[in-house]
Amino acid sequence: MTRETAVERAQGVIDSGAFAEALARRLRYASESEEPQAAAKALRAYLDDEMAPSLTALGFACRPVENPVDARLPLLIAERIEQPGLPTVLMYAHGDVVRGHAAQWREGLAPWELRIEGERWYGRGTADNKGQHSINLAALEQVIAVRGGSLGFNLKLLVEMGEEAGSPGLREVCEQHREALRADLFIASDGPRVHAQRPTLFLGSRGAINFELRLNSRERGFHSGNWGGLLVNPAVVLCNAVASLVDGRGRLRVEALRPSGVPASVRRALADIEIGGGKDDPEVDADWGEPGLTPAERVIGWNSLEVLAMTAGNPAQPVGAIPGGARVFCQLRFVVGTRLENVVPALRAHLDAEGFADVELHVGASGEATRLDPEDAWVEWALDSIRRTTGKAPALLPNLGGSLPNDIFANTLGLPTLWVPHSYPACAQHAPNEHLLEPVAREGLAVMAGLFWDLGESGAAVRASRASGTPADF
């Protein structure tokens, strides 16, 4: 049996119907972590009744883990230890999904049922994340079979049920179970490829912090004719506060929150990355954001501040009154080099210096930026494996433009992190009509089978090469 056999068998699970059967079964769990009270039974059942039996059949020992932060969002740790001393890989998946919003799906589609129409496989979780971890497990199963039951490396899997709710408890679980999760390498699948046709590898994610600017000037509104020009308008103040943070072309104005530059290794990795261009992608605005950077550098290698929502008065029925208060909801996405702990002090100092000391700053969800060195030995190994399997030059992103809980794996557990996404930008993730694209899934099965095979063949050599700093022969 050969690597080619494993790759072919992995792709064959689509033709046999086995992959569709497993995915359809998993979609039926309405595991909406944003509705943890209503979905509590489904969230736990996905681990107990679906993941644990599937993993046990693959030779894993499974144990449930209670969430120390929110008991309604359980976790699962699975281990498949072949031999002490072999390279150990930690994988990750999340079995929860965003709200189904069934009424918003087009006629003939439902979030909890798999519907296949041509190349599109519809259902909530097909792209994020049930479809992606189902691809990984299906490929793993075929590699185990072709290699006669032995992978040639140890494998651990952490499954959480709260990623869409901000992963409450994930960090604490990783800290408490640090020894059980010890590994040499982290591999997972989430997020989209750069393009549907191009295999992609990304090494981390931009950090993110949500914050609200709030100004309450008085208890109620007052007539704009009688009091206009006499009373502070909190909406006007907040508009100017935002304008002090980011200019009219999207360029960040807070010097303390601007990156010092794009590292040379990141620039090299992004040189052949094209953003957008897909059928359902918006057209990139050439003159928006940091000048002098390519679109890929702006969204992957730089910081950006966005206004997500703003309100004052009653936008649905405006009246001639100066509003008593106003609110603006913002988000900063940032790259390695900007520390999360410094963001709020920098924002507060900037607002105060610009004359907005009365504006309140309220902080929401946040996560640290991470980025594995694009020239790391594991990166070179993964790119070589994907290239061998697909015959294509994979896209290498030093980090995803979006955000994932990668800082927990990279910083808390200290692991080199590789993400191999099996979705694409127009998958309608988090929206009605979410779908998995069959050609991407088929290629993803092949890519993962190749990676698993190569880990058994050359994982030990890459680990030794990384430790010694000498090149490895893949």
C-alpha positions as a printed Julia matrix, in Angstrom:
474×3 Matrix{Float64}:
   0.0    0.0    0.0
   1.24   3.48  -0.84
   0.65   7.17  -0.19
  -1.22   7.37  -3.5
  -3.56   4.61  -2.35
  -4.36   6.48   0.85
  -5.07   9.69  -1.07
  -7.32   7.91  -3.57
  -9.23   6.11  -0.82
  -9.73   9.36   1.08
 -11.28  11.0   -1.98
 -13.36   7.89  -2.55
 -15.44   8.47   0.58
 -17.29  11.17  -1.36
 -18.07   8.84  -4.27
 -19.17   6.03  -1.96
 -21.59   8.28  -0.08
 -19.89   7.57   3.25
 -18.82  11.16   3.75
 -22.28  12.55   3.02
 -23.8   10.06   5.45
 -21.47  11.07   8.28
 -21.87  14.78   7.62
 -25.67  14.56   7.42
 -25.72  12.77  10.76
 -23.6   15.46  12.38
 -25.61  18.34  10.95
 -28.76  17.07  12.65
 -27.39  18.15  16.01
 -28.64  21.73  16.42
 -25.56  22.62  18.45
 -26.05  26.39  18.66
 -23.59  27.61  21.29
 -25.06  31.11  21.09
 -28.22  29.53  22.56
 -26.57  27.33  25.21
 -29.65  26.94  27.37
 -31.95  25.82  24.58
 -29.26  23.76  22.84
 -27.67  22.22  25.94
 -28.84  18.69  25.09
 -27.57  18.88  21.49
 -24.23  20.39  22.54
 -23.49  17.52  24.91
 -24.94  14.85  22.64
 -22.65  15.86  19.78
 -19.67  14.86  21.89
 -21.19  11.85  23.69
 -23.23  10.3   20.89
 -21.36  11.39  17.76
 -17.72  12.31  18.36
 -16.84   9.77  21.05
 -18.12   6.71  19.1
 -16.55   7.93  15.85
 -13.2    8.5   17.52
 -13.28   5.26  19.5
 -13.71   3.38  16.21
 -10.46   5.02  15.06
  -8.54   3.82  18.11
  -8.85   6.9   20.3
  -9.4    6.84  24.04
 -11.96   9.55  24.78
 -12.8   11.42  27.93
 -15.29  14.24  28.43
 -14.06  17.43  30.04
 -16.37  19.76  31.93
 -16.09  23.4   31.11
 -14.9   25.35  34.18
 -16.38  28.6   32.83
 -19.7   27.48  31.32
 -20.89  23.96  32.12
 -23.32  24.08  29.17
 -20.39  24.04  26.72
 -18.51  20.76  27.32
 -15.25  19.62  25.72
 -13.69  16.3   24.75
 -10.07  15.15  24.8
  -9.22  12.09  22.69
  -5.84  10.33  22.55
  -4.41   7.79  20.13
  -1.0    6.88  21.5
   0.91   4.34  19.43
   4.29   4.56  21.1
   6.02   6.95  23.51
   8.71   8.91  21.74
   6.93   9.15  18.42
   6.04  12.64  17.18
   2.77  13.79  18.73
   0.22  15.95  16.95
  -2.59  17.88  18.6
  -5.65  18.5   16.46
  -8.62  20.72  17.28
 -12.22  21.02  16.16
 -15.39  22.69  17.33
 -18.75  20.99  17.1
 -20.86  24.04  17.85
 -22.37  26.32  15.23
 -23.9   29.78  15.07
 -27.68  30.16  15.21
 -29.51  28.28  12.48
 -31.84  31.16  11.46
 -34.01  28.62   9.64
 -36.55  31.18   8.39
 -33.84  33.03   6.46
 -32.7   30.08   4.34
 -34.03  29.91   0.8
 -36.88  27.58  -0.09
 -35.86  23.94  -0.07
 -33.01  24.37   2.39
 -32.95  23.82   6.15
 -29.99  24.38   8.51
 -30.16  20.95  10.16
 -30.46  18.79   7.04
 -27.8   18.14   4.42
 -29.0   19.13   0.95
 -26.73  18.47  -2.04
 -27.28  20.58  -5.14
 -24.54  20.07  -7.69
 -21.22  21.03  -6.1
 -22.82  22.75  -3.11
 -23.56  20.84   0.08
 -25.9   22.96   2.2
 -26.44  22.92   5.97
 -25.41  24.77   9.11
 -21.9   23.65   9.99
 -20.97  22.29   6.56
 -18.28  24.97   6.32
 -17.87  25.89   9.98
 -16.82  23.49  11.39
 -18.5   20.08  11.14
 -17.68  19.68   7.47
 -14.04  20.58   8.04
 -13.36  18.23  10.92
 -15.38  15.5    9.17
 -12.92  15.79   6.26
 -10.0   15.36   8.65
 -11.51  12.33  10.37
 -12.46  10.66   7.09
  -8.92  11.13   5.72
  -7.45   9.85   8.97
  -9.6    6.71   8.8
  -8.32   5.86   5.33
  -4.68   6.42   6.22
  -5.02   4.16   9.26
  -6.54   1.45   7.08
  -3.92   1.71   4.33
  -1.05   1.68   6.84
  -2.4   -1.46   8.48
  -3.67   0.21  11.64
  -0.55   2.22  12.49
  -0.08   5.92  11.76
   3.55   6.21  12.79
   2.79   9.11  15.14
   0.69   9.84  18.19
  -2.45  11.89  17.79
  -4.56  13.91  20.21
  -7.78  15.75  19.49
  -9.46  18.5   21.47
 -13.1   19.19  20.58
 -14.91  22.16  22.09
 -18.56  23.17  21.9
 -18.25  26.93  22.47
 -16.07  28.44  19.73
 -18.9   30.47  18.22
 -19.61  31.89  21.68
 -16.0   33.06  22.13
 -14.52  29.75  23.39
 -15.31  30.32  27.09
 -13.28  27.9   29.18
 -10.98  26.75  26.39
  -7.94  28.54  27.78
  -8.62  27.26  31.29
  -9.0   23.68  30.04
  -5.72  23.91  28.13
  -3.99  25.25  31.22
  -5.47  22.56  33.48
  -4.76  19.72  31.02
  -1.46  21.01  29.69
   0.3   17.65  30.13
  -2.48  15.67  28.44
  -2.36  18.08  25.48
   1.43  18.13  25.18
   2.5   17.72  21.55
   5.13  18.58  18.95
   2.79  20.1   16.38
  -0.73  21.53  16.11
  -2.86  20.96  13.01
  -6.47  22.05  12.55
  -8.93  23.15   9.91
 -11.16  26.21  10.05
 -11.72  29.37   8.06
 -11.56  29.69   4.26
  -8.95  29.15   1.61
  -7.75  32.21  -0.26
  -9.65  30.93  -3.32
 -11.7   27.79  -3.85
  -9.18  26.47  -6.4
  -6.06  27.04  -4.31
  -5.04  24.91  -1.31
  -4.11  27.17   1.58
  -1.99  26.95   4.7
  -2.14  29.63   7.37
  -0.01  29.84  10.48
  -1.98  31.93  12.96
  -4.54  34.68  13.04
  -4.84  38.39  13.57
  -5.79  39.39  17.06
  -9.09  41.14  17.68
 -10.64  43.32  20.32
 -14.2   44.65  20.32
 -14.82  47.9   22.12
 -17.6   50.41  22.53
 -17.37  54.17  22.75
 -20.22  55.6   24.79
 -21.22  59.12  25.77
 -24.3   59.91  27.85
 -24.69  63.68  28.1
 -28.14  63.85  29.64
 -31.16  61.73  30.51
 -33.22  62.59  27.44
 -33.25  64.44  24.15
 -34.05  68.16  23.8
 -35.58  70.09  20.91
 -32.89  70.82  18.33
 -34.37  74.18  17.43
 -34.65  75.47  20.99
 -31.38  74.0   22.21
 -29.23  73.43  19.12
 -25.87  75.12  19.5
 -26.22  75.19  23.3
 -26.07  71.54  24.26
 -23.32  69.01  23.61
 -24.45  66.55  20.94
 -23.02  63.17  22.0
 -23.39  61.78  18.48
 -21.25  64.57  17.05
 -18.66  64.04  19.78
 -18.45  60.3   19.07
 -18.19  60.86  15.31
 -15.2   63.06  15.95
 -13.74  60.61  18.45
 -13.9   57.87  15.81
 -12.38  60.23  13.24
  -9.44  60.71  15.58
  -8.88  56.93  15.59
  -9.18  56.22  11.86
  -9.22  58.67   8.94
 -11.65  58.99   6.07
  -9.73  56.45   3.97
  -9.5   53.76   6.64
  -5.95  54.54   7.79
  -5.32  53.95  11.5
  -4.37  57.21  13.22
  -3.37  55.9   16.66
   0.4   55.73  16.31
   0.78  53.33  19.25
  -1.48  50.81  17.48
   0.21  50.92  14.08
   2.61  48.08  13.18
   6.22  49.05  12.74
   6.19  47.44   9.31
   5.57  44.21   7.42
   8.36  41.69   8.19
  10.37  40.54   5.18
   9.35  36.89   5.63
   5.67  37.9    5.71
   6.08  40.08   2.63
   7.71  37.22   0.75
   4.93  34.83   1.72
   2.24  37.28   0.58
   3.9   38.19  -2.72
   1.71  35.85  -4.79
  -1.5   36.13  -2.74
  -4.46  37.69  -4.5
  -7.43  38.78  -2.38
 -10.92  38.59  -3.84
 -11.84  37.97  -7.43
 -14.35  35.22  -6.67
 -17.87  35.21  -8.06
 -19.48  36.4   -4.83
 -16.55  38.46  -3.49
 -16.84  42.24  -3.16
 -14.49  44.37  -5.23
 -11.43  45.45  -3.23
 -11.21  49.24  -2.83
  -7.74  50.14  -4.05
  -7.52  53.42  -2.12
  -8.82  52.19   1.23
  -6.6   51.36   4.19
  -2.88  51.76   4.7
  -1.25  53.29   1.57
   1.76  51.59   0.02
   0.64  48.06   0.84
  -0.81  45.37  -1.38
  -4.35  44.16  -0.62
  -2.91  40.98   0.93
  -0.58  43.0    3.15
  -3.41  45.28   4.25
  -5.7   42.48   5.4
  -3.13  39.92   6.59
  -0.03  41.91   7.51
  -1.47  45.12   9.0
  -3.88  46.44  11.64
  -7.34  47.75  10.81
 -10.05  49.48  12.81
 -13.69  49.11  11.8
 -16.96  50.61  12.99
 -19.41  47.73  13.33
 -22.48  49.66  14.44
 -23.5   53.06  15.78
 -26.63  54.56  17.22
 -28.05  57.81  18.58
 -31.68  58.76  18.91
 -34.08  56.59  16.91
 -32.75  55.95  13.36
 -36.03  54.29  12.34
 -38.07  57.36  13.32
 -35.75  60.38  13.72
 -37.13  63.46  15.43
 -35.88  67.05  15.72
 -34.09  66.52  19.01
 -30.51  66.46  20.24
 -30.03  62.9   21.53
 -29.14  62.41  25.15
 -26.58  59.71  24.42
 -24.76  57.89  21.63
 -22.89  54.6   21.18
 -20.38  53.35  18.63
 -19.24  49.72  18.43
 -15.75  49.22  17.01
 -13.31  46.42  16.36
  -9.54  46.45  16.01
  -7.9   43.59  14.12
  -4.16  43.46  14.71
  -1.06  41.49  13.84
   1.86  40.15  15.84
   3.83  43.08  17.25
   0.72  44.74  18.68
   0.1   43.33  22.13
  -3.46  42.9   23.31
  -2.59  44.21  26.77
  -1.46  47.51  25.26
  -4.52  48.21  23.11
  -6.92  49.63  25.7
  -4.31  51.87  27.38
  -3.31  53.19  23.95
  -6.93  53.91  23.01
  -7.62  55.61  26.33
  -4.49  57.76  26.16
  -5.24  58.78  22.58
  -8.85  59.75  23.32
  -7.8   61.78  26.35
  -5.07  63.55  24.39
  -7.55  64.42  21.61
 -10.0   66.0   24.04
 -12.39  63.09  24.46
 -11.84  62.32  28.13
 -15.62  62.18  28.7
 -16.06  59.37  26.2
 -16.39  56.01  27.98
 -14.45  53.03  26.65
 -16.03  49.62  27.23
 -14.15  46.48  26.16
 -15.73  43.28  24.8
 -14.36  40.01  23.45
 -10.68  39.88  22.55
  -7.86  37.58  21.48
  -4.1   37.83  20.95
  -2.43  37.84  17.53
  -0.3   34.83  16.54
   1.95  33.95  13.64
   4.3   31.01  13.2
   7.5   31.94  11.32
   6.77  31.25   7.61
  10.25  29.76   7.35
   9.74  27.23  10.17
  10.66  23.63   9.32
   7.08  22.43   9.88
   5.83  25.03   7.41
   8.26  23.9    4.72
   7.25  20.28   5.38
   3.51  21.03   5.13
   3.89  23.05   1.93
   5.91  20.25   0.37
   3.27  17.68   1.36
   0.36  19.73  -0.05
   2.31  20.39  -3.25
   3.01  16.67  -3.72
  -0.64  15.77  -3.21
  -2.28  18.42  -5.38
   0.37  19.38  -7.91
  -0.44  23.01  -7.04
   1.52  25.75  -5.31
  -0.36  26.22  -2.03
  -1.09  29.7   -0.74
   0.85  30.46   2.43
  -0.69  33.01   4.78
   1.48  33.94   7.78
  -1.81  34.53   9.57
  -5.49  34.61   8.77
  -7.07  38.04   8.37
  -9.79  36.95  10.78
  -9.42  35.63  14.3
  -9.38  32.19  15.9
  -8.45  30.98  19.4
  -4.99  30.16  18.03
  -3.24  32.14  20.76
  -4.3   29.42  23.22
  -2.49  26.76  21.23
   0.46  28.92  20.19
   1.05  30.79  23.45
  -0.59  28.82  26.27
   0.52  25.41  24.96
   3.58  26.7   23.07
   2.89  24.79  19.84
   3.81  25.52  16.22
   0.41  25.92  14.56
  -0.67  24.86  11.06
  -4.2   25.5    9.78
  -5.39  23.78   6.6
  -8.83  25.19   5.68
 -11.4   23.24   3.65
 -13.82  26.07   2.99
 -13.78  29.04   0.61
 -14.64  32.76   0.87
 -18.18  32.53  -0.57
 -19.35  29.63   1.65
 -21.96  31.79   3.48
 -20.32  30.96   6.8
 -22.43  32.37   9.69
 -25.15  33.27   7.16
 -28.22  31.59   5.63
 -27.48  28.95   2.95
 -24.09  27.97   4.4
 -22.47  25.34   2.23
 -19.42  23.18   1.61
 -18.05  23.1   -1.92
 -17.6   19.5   -3.07
 -14.4   20.05  -5.12
 -12.8   21.76  -2.12
 -13.89  18.92   0.16
 -12.54  16.32  -2.27
  -9.18  18.08  -2.47
  -9.19  18.61   1.3
  -9.58  14.87   1.85
  -6.58  14.27  -0.39
  -4.5   16.99   1.29
  -5.17  15.66   4.78
  -4.49  12.06   3.79
  -1.16  13.21   2.37
  -0.3   15.15   5.5
  -1.18  12.25   7.79
   0.84   9.85   5.64
   3.85  12.15   5.57
   3.71  12.66   9.34
   4.19   8.92   9.75
   7.02   8.88   7.24
   8.99  12.04   8.03
   7.51  13.61  11.18
  10.38  12.45  13.37
  12.96  13.87  10.95
  11.22  17.24  10.83
  11.0   17.37  14.61
  14.72  16.62  14.88
  15.54  19.16  12.18
  13.56  21.86  13.96
  15.3   21.12  17.25
  18.78  21.19  15.72
  18.23  24.0   13.24
  19.48  21.89  10.34
  17.51  21.27   7.1
  15.38  18.14   6.94
  15.02  15.78   4.0
  11.28  15.27   3.45
